Each structure stands twice: as structure tokens, then as C-alpha cells.
Amino acid sequence: GIPCSQVLLFGRSLGSGPALRLAKIARDRYHWTVGGVVLQCPYISIKQIASDYACMAGSMLIPTYYDNLCTLKDLCGDCPESLGDEGRWVPLLILHGEQDEVIWPYHSHTLYDEAVRQGHPMVEK
């Protein structure tokens, strides 16, 4: 089979939530470190997207599904000791067009800034 370290997870728009979450589950549950995660036009959370379009009232109707900011914090945080320092950081590439009118670019900027704040040494945008 293909080693986990050679597997790249890719998520675009709505798919960025499952891709990021899969990287975390692979690391935490199976002690696998994927080769990297590529997020194209990711979002902070589904709730935040609802807030962008329907203000706070709209976001109150949406449950907190696929909270990418929370998942990213967890992914940058504690990892299983068996992976050591080498397995702690999953390389992360964030791509987003500055003129995107569906998922506004500040979502990607927020995720990138949080990864940097968490000390992630392998994040690019």
C-alpha cells in the first residue's frame, strides 16, 4: 500500500471541513501522519458562513458542524506521544482567491493566522 506520509488530503470549499477533520482523526485515532492537507477556499465554520449571509440571527439556526477553526486548533495542539515531534505537524497549504464572493477570504486568513499563532512551522498560504 501507499504510506500515509505520501497521502495528501484535499478539500475545496465545503470539502475543507471533512479534509481537515480526516487529518485529525487519522493522527489521533490511528497514529497516522498524512503527507499534508491542501485547503482551497476553506471556511472558519458553517455557522460563520451562515452569519456572513444572514447575520447573527441566521447563524443561531445552524448547529456547529465542521468548525474548521476548532479542528485546526486541535490539529496544531497535542498529538499522540507515539508520533513524536516529527508527526506533530501536518503540512498545511491554504489557497483562496481574494475576490471570492461565496466564502469570503477572511475565512482563510483567520485559519492561516491561527495556525501561525499555534506555532505551526509548515503552513503556507
N, CA, C and O of each residue as an XYZ file, in Angstrom:
500
protein
N       0.804     -1.183      0.000
C       0.000      0.000      0.000
C       0.855      1.258      0.000
O       2.085      1.210      0.037
N       0.183      2.338     -0.041
C       0.827      3.650     -0.052
C       1.037      4.110      1.390
O       0.097      4.086      2.184
N       2.247      4.525      1.739
C       2.485      5.015      3.101
C       1.661      6.279      3.381
O       1.468      7.112      2.495
N       1.189      6.408      4.594
C       0.384      7.576      4.992
C       1.104      8.879      4.708
O       0.479      9.876      4.345
N       2.401      8.873      4.871
C       3.174     10.100      4.683
C       3.179     10.572      3.233
O       3.618     11.686      2.947
N       2.694      9.732      2.313
C       2.620     10.127      0.909
C       1.195     10.466      0.479
O       0.938     10.696     -0.702
N       0.279     10.495      1.431
C      -1.119     10.808      1.133
C      -1.367     12.286      1.409
O      -1.077     12.782      2.497
N      -1.906     12.982      0.414
C      -2.309     14.376      0.584
C      -3.827     14.429      0.626
O      -4.502     13.823     -0.205
N      -4.352     15.151      1.592
C      -5.796     15.353      1.679
C      -6.112     16.713      1.079
O      -5.438     17.702      1.367
N      -7.141     16.754      0.241
C      -7.526     17.994     -0.418
C      -8.990     18.264     -0.138
O      -9.837     17.381     -0.280
N      -9.279     19.489      0.259
C     -10.663     19.882      0.466
C     -10.902     21.255     -0.119
O     -10.155     22.197      0.148
N     -11.946     21.363     -0.916
C     -12.294     22.646     -1.529
C     -13.645     23.089     -0.997
O     -14.611     22.326     -1.019
N     -13.708     24.310     -0.525
C     -14.941     24.910     -0.045
C     -15.548     24.043      1.058
O     -14.934     23.866      2.109
N     -16.729     23.508      0.834
C     -17.379     22.684      1.849
C     -16.538     21.452      2.192
O     -16.584     20.962      3.320
N     -15.780     20.959      1.230
C     -14.931     19.787      1.450
C     -13.726     20.045      2.335
O     -13.037     19.105      2.731
N     -13.461     21.315      2.653
C     -12.318     21.606      3.522
C     -12.563     21.098      4.944
O     -11.619     20.732      5.644
N     -13.817     21.077      5.366
C     -14.142     20.571      6.705
C     -13.822     19.094      6.858
O     -13.096     18.715      7.777
N     -14.352     18.244      5.970
C     -14.020     16.823      6.069
C     -12.526     16.531      5.892
O     -12.000     15.634      6.551
N     -11.839     17.261      5.028
C     -10.405     17.014      4.815
C      -9.606     17.308      6.085
O      -8.753     16.517      6.486
N      -9.884     18.434      6.703
C      -9.162     18.809      7.925
C      -9.495     17.847      9.064
O      -8.623     17.442      9.832
N     -10.755     17.497      9.152
C     -11.179     16.575     10.211
C     -10.576     15.183     10.011
O     -10.193     14.527     10.979
N     -10.492     14.735      8.761
C      -9.894     13.432      8.473
C      -8.421     13.408      8.874
O      -7.936     12.402      9.392
N      -7.709     14.506      8.637
C      -6.299     14.580      9.046
C      -6.174     14.433     10.558
O      -5.274     13.750     11.048
N      -7.065     15.067     11.286
C      -7.028     14.985     12.751
C      -7.382     13.581     13.236
O      -6.718     13.043     14.122
N      -8.421     12.993     12.660
C      -8.829     11.637     13.056
C      -7.728     10.633     12.724
O      -7.430      9.749     13.528
N      -7.126     10.765     11.548
C      -6.043      9.853     11.156
C      -4.904      9.928     12.161
O      -4.343      8.906     12.555
N      -4.568     11.143     12.571
C      -3.464     11.317     13.519
C      -3.831     10.820     14.910
O      -3.075     10.067     15.522
N      -4.985     11.237     15.407
C      -5.343     10.938     16.794
C      -5.802      9.500     17.014
O      -5.431      8.875     18.007
N      -6.592      8.984     16.108
C      -7.160      7.656     16.309
C      -6.246      6.545     15.802
O      -6.111      5.502     16.442
N      -5.619      6.777     14.647
C      -4.832      5.714     14.025
C      -3.326      5.938     14.102
O      -2.547      5.082     13.684
N      -2.916      7.084     14.635
C      -1.500      7.439     14.754
C      -0.815      7.473     13.391
O       0.343      7.082     13.246
N      -1.561      7.952     12.396
C      -1.025      8.143     11.052
C      -0.788      9.629     10.854
O      -1.593     10.454     11.286
N       0.292      9.963     10.217
C       0.536     11.349      9.846
C       0.494     11.429      8.331
O       1.354     10.874      7.647
N      -0.503     12.119      7.812
C      -0.622     12.254      6.365
C       0.459     13.196      5.857
O       1.037     13.970      6.620
N       0.723     13.119      4.561
C       1.770     13.935      3.963
C       1.458     15.414      3.948
O       2.369     16.240      3.883
N       0.187     15.759      4.006
C      -0.190     17.167      4.025
C      -1.672     17.344      3.775
O      -2.375     16.417      3.371
N      -2.129     18.565      4.027
C      -3.521     18.931      3.791
C      -3.525     20.197      2.942
O      -2.849     21.176      3.261
N      -4.292     20.163      1.861
C      -4.462     21.330      0.997
C      -5.914     21.770      1.127
O      -6.835     21.000      0.853
N      -6.106     23.011      1.544
C      -7.451     23.563      1.693
C      -7.623     24.704      0.700
O      -6.893     25.694      0.742
N      -8.588     24.554     -0.186
C      -8.877     25.598     -1.164
C     -10.196     26.257     -0.782
O     -11.225     25.590     -0.678
N     -10.160     27.543     -0.578
C     -11.337     28.318     -0.162
C     -11.992     27.729      1.088
O     -13.201     27.498      1.100
N     -11.208     27.487      2.137
C     -11.798     26.916      3.348
C     -12.599     27.960      4.117
O     -12.512     29.158      3.848
N     -13.365     27.485      5.060
C     -14.200     28.359      5.883
C     -13.854     28.146      7.349
O     -13.300     27.114      7.727
N     -14.187     29.130      8.161
C     -13.964     29.031      9.604
C     -14.907     27.981     10.182
O     -14.475     27.066     10.883
N     -16.190     28.118      9.883
C     -17.208     27.154     10.308
C     -18.452     27.381      9.456
O     -18.630     28.449      8.870
N     -19.299     26.375      9.396
C     -20.565     26.515      8.673
C     -21.392     27.623      9.326
O     -22.060     28.402      8.647
N     -21.333     27.675     10.634
C     -22.063     28.704     11.379
C     -21.596     30.109     10.972
O     -22.410     31.025     10.852
N     -20.293     30.273     10.761
C     -19.765     31.580     10.364
C     -20.210     31.948      8.950
O     -20.473     33.117      8.668
N     -20.295     30.969      8.068
C     -20.793     31.246      6.711
C     -22.236     31.731      6.789
O     -22.610     32.690      6.113
N     -23.043     31.069      7.611
C     -24.437     31.497      7.780
C     -24.490     32.919      8.318
O     -25.335     33.714      7.908
N     -23.598     33.231      9.223
C     -23.548     34.579      9.785
C     -23.161     35.607      8.721
O     -23.666     36.730      8.726
N     -22.269     35.224      7.813
C     -21.860     36.130      6.733
C     -23.042     36.521      5.851
O     -23.127     37.653      5.375
N     -23.945     35.579      5.642
C     -25.055     35.817      4.721
C     -26.346     36.245      5.409
O     -27.140     36.986      4.829
N     -26.560     35.792      6.621
C     -27.836     36.073      7.286
C     -27.644     36.727      8.651
O     -28.538     36.680      9.495
N     -26.508     37.322      8.863
C     -26.183     37.967     10.145
C     -26.259     36.963     11.293
O     -26.393     35.761     11.067
N     -26.177     37.445     12.476
C     -26.143     36.564     13.648
C     -27.433     35.770     13.810
O     -27.403     34.639     14.294
N     -28.558     36.342     13.415
C     -29.831     35.630     13.562
C     -29.817     34.331     12.765
O     -30.282     33.299     13.250
N     -29.288     34.376     11.548
C     -29.217     33.177     10.717
C     -28.275     32.136     11.287
O     -28.535     30.936     11.194
N     -27.187     32.590     11.873
C     -26.211     31.638     12.402
C     -26.733     30.914     13.637
O     -26.270     29.818     13.952
N     -27.680     31.507     14.329
C     -28.230     30.864     15.528
C     -29.058     29.634     15.178
O     -29.301     28.783     16.034
N     -29.490     29.537     13.932
C     -30.285     28.395     13.496
C     -29.422     27.226     13.031
O     -29.925     26.123     12.815
N     -28.141     27.468     12.880
C     -27.228     26.462     12.331
C     -26.427     25.815     13.460
O     -25.804     26.515     14.258
N     -26.440     24.476     13.531
C     -25.588     23.818     14.534
C     -24.111     23.970     14.146
O     -23.794     24.292     13.001
N     -23.242     23.742     15.082
C     -21.810     23.906     14.846
C     -21.240     22.651     14.187
O     -20.623     21.816     14.848
N     -21.453     22.531     12.885
C     -20.867     21.437     12.123
C     -19.605     21.932     11.448
O     -19.527     23.075     10.997
N     -18.643     21.074     11.387
C     -17.387     21.375     10.710
C     -16.856     22.749     11.086
O     -16.806     23.670     10.271
N     -16.468     22.851     12.327
C     -15.823     24.059     12.828
C     -14.331     23.913     12.526
O     -13.580     23.349     13.321
N     -13.914     24.426     11.369
C     -12.523     24.269     10.938
C     -11.539     24.965     11.865
O     -10.418     24.489     12.046
N     -11.936     26.070     12.447
C     -11.035     26.773     13.356
C     -10.740     25.911     14.581
O      -9.593     25.810     15.015
N     -11.768     25.301     15.126
C     -11.597     24.426     16.289
C     -10.771     23.189     15.917
O      -9.878     22.789     16.665
N     -11.069     22.590     14.770
C     -10.325     21.407     14.329
C      -8.859     21.749     14.095
O      -7.971     20.970     14.440
N      -8.610     22.912     13.508
C      -7.232     23.341     13.269
C      -6.484     23.528     14.586
O      -5.329     23.121     14.709
N      -7.137     24.140     15.563
C      -6.505     24.305     16.882
C      -6.158     22.946     17.477
O      -5.073     22.760     18.029
N      -7.089     21.995     17.361
C      -6.834     20.648     17.881
C      -5.702     19.967     17.120
O      -4.862     19.292     17.716
N      -5.682     20.146     15.814
C      -4.651     19.518     14.988
C      -3.273     20.102     15.297
O      -2.264     19.401     15.225
N      -3.239     21.375     15.637
C      -1.970     22.025     15.992
C      -1.590     21.778     17.450
O      -0.454     22.029     17.854
N      -2.535     21.291     18.224
C      -2.292     21.094     19.650
C      -1.647     19.760     19.945
O      -0.799     19.276     19.195
N      -2.058     19.184     21.040
C      -1.470     17.924     21.493
C      -1.657     16.823     20.463
O      -2.695     16.718     19.810
N      -0.630     16.015     20.343
C      -0.725     14.851     19.468
C      -0.274     13.633     20.252
O       0.393     13.766     21.278
N      -0.631     12.448     19.781
C      -0.207     11.237     20.482
C       1.316     11.178     20.624
O       2.044     11.475     19.677
N       1.786     10.799     21.798
C       3.226     10.749     22.059
C       3.951      9.798     21.122
O       5.129      9.993     20.822
N       3.254      8.771     20.661
C       3.899      7.786     19.792
C       4.359      8.397     18.469
O       5.230      7.836     17.804
N       3.789      9.538     18.081
C       4.190     10.179     16.831
C       5.420     11.060     17.003
O       6.107     11.362     16.027
N       5.701     11.470     18.221
C       6.856     12.327     18.477
C       6.717     13.683     17.813
O       5.661     14.022     17.280
N       7.787     14.453     17.850
C       7.759     15.798     17.272
C       7.579     15.767     15.759
O       6.948     16.655     15.185
N       8.136     14.743     15.115
C       8.060     14.659     13.659
C       6.617     14.516     13.178
O       6.253     15.082     12.147
N       5.801     13.775     13.905
C       4.422     13.547     13.500
C       3.449     14.592     13.990
O       2.259     14.532     13.682
N       3.943     15.549     14.750
C       3.039     16.538     15.337
C       2.419     17.453     14.292
O       1.224     17.741     14.346
N       3.215     17.905     13.355
C       2.746     18.908     12.402
C       2.406     18.285     11.063
O       3.243     17.635     10.437
N       1.186     18.486     10.635
C       0.763     18.065      9.303
C       0.960     19.271      8.389
O       0.368     20.321      8.636
N       1.778     19.150      7.340
C       1.956     20.289      6.432
C       0.602     20.775      5.908
O      -0.269     19.974      5.566
N       0.443     22.084      5.852
C      -0.845     22.685      5.511
C      -0.655     23.783      4.474
O       0.156     24.690      4.658
N      -1.410     23.691      3.385
C      -1.409     24.718      2.348
C      -2.827     25.257      2.232
O      -3.774     24.497      2.032
N      -2.968     26.571      2.357
C      -4.279     27.217      2.266
C      -4.292     28.097      1.022
O      -3.453     28.984      0.865
N      -5.253     27.840      0.144
C      -5.401     28.604     -1.098
C      -6.754     29.303     -1.084
O      -7.763     28.702     -0.715
N      -6.775     30.574     -1.488
C      -8.054     31.291     -1.529
C      -7.917     32.509     -2.428
O      -6.967     33.280     -2.291
N      -8.849     32.683     -3.334
C      -8.861     33.866     -4.188
C      -9.375     35.068     -3.413
O     -10.374     34.975     -2.699
N      -8.701     36.180     -3.553
C      -9.081     37.384     -2.808
C     -10.416     37.970     -3.260
O     -10.991     38.802     -2.557
N     -10.915     37.552     -4.415
C     -12.187     38.088     -4.898
C     -13.321     37.070     -4.796
O     -14.367     37.236     -5.423
N     -13.114     36.033     -4.015
C     -14.148     35.009     -3.817
C     -15.374     35.658     -3.178
O     -15.269     36.314     -2.142
N     -16.518     35.472     -3.795
C     -17.752     36.068     -3.282
C     -18.648     35.054     -2.579
O     -19.711     35.415     -2.076
N     -18.234     33.801     -2.541
C     -19.033     32.769     -1.880
C     -18.541     32.570     -0.450
O     -19.287     32.775      0.508
N     -17.290     32.172     -0.318
C     -16.666     32.088      1.009
C     -15.628     33.195      1.040
O     -14.617     33.140      0.341
N     -15.886     34.166      1.836
C     -15.056     35.363      1.843
C     -13.636     35.042      2.308
O     -13.448     34.209      3.194
N     -12.651     35.689      1.722
C     -11.242     35.387      2.004
C     -10.822     35.501      3.468
O      -9.845     34.873      3.874
N     -11.535     36.283      4.261
C     -11.125     36.405      5.662
C     -11.172     35.058      6.384
O     -10.494     34.875      7.395
N     -11.969     34.114      5.874
C     -12.007     32.776      6.473
C     -10.616     32.133      6.393
O     -10.106     31.615      7.386
N     -10.016     32.173      5.208
C      -8.677     31.595      5.035
C      -7.636     32.345      5.843
O      -6.756     31.737      6.453
N      -7.734     33.664      5.847
C      -6.776     34.463      6.614
C      -6.849     34.105      8.098
O      -5.823     34.002      8.770
N      -8.057     33.918      8.597
C      -8.239     33.567     10.008
C      -7.625     32.205     10.311
O      -6.949     32.042     11.326
N      -7.856     31.225      9.436
C      -7.289     29.888      9.644
C      -5.761     29.931      9.584
O      -5.082     29.323     10.411
N      -5.236     30.643      8.613
C      -3.777     30.770      8.495
C      -3.194     31.436      9.746
O      -2.226     30.945     10.327
N      -3.790     32.548     10.146
C      -3.292     33.272     11.321
C      -3.321     32.394     12.572
O      -2.417     32.463     13.405
N      -4.359     31.573     12.701
C      -4.448     30.688     13.866
C      -3.363     29.615     13.822
O      -2.768     29.295     14.851
N      -3.105     29.063     12.650
C      -2.044     28.053     12.532
C      -0.695     28.657     12.916
O       0.092     28.028     13.622
N      -0.434     29.862     12.456
C       0.821     30.545     12.801
C       0.858     30.826     14.301
O       1.888     30.633     14.947
N      -0.261     31.281     14.851
C      -0.332     31.576     16.285
C      -0.069     30.320     17.121
O       0.516     30.394     18.201
N      -0.505     29.178     16.613
C      -0.290     27.910     17.315
C       1.145     27.403     17.158
O       1.522     26.400     17.764
N       1.939     28.097     16.345
C       3.335     27.705     16.161
C       3.560     26.710     15.043
O       4.613     26.075     14.980
N       2.584     26.564     14.158
C       2.713     25.603     13.060
C       3.866     26.018     12.148
O       3.832     27.103     11.568
N       4.889     25.166     12.014
C       6.053     25.539     11.206
C       5.899     25.247      9.712
O       6.738     25.659      8.911
N       4.834     24.537      9.336
C       4.685     24.121      7.940
C       3.330     24.528      7.384
O       2.580     23.686      6.891
N       3.014     25.821      7.462
C       1.756     26.321      6.909
C       2.088     27.414      5.900
O       2.925     28.279      6.155
N       1.426     27.362      4.767
C       1.632     28.356      3.708
C       0.278     28.798      3.199
O      -0.704     28.056      3.247
N       0.250     30.028      2.708
C      -0.971     30.494      2.042
C      -0.599     31.248      0.800
O      -1.477     31.730      0.084
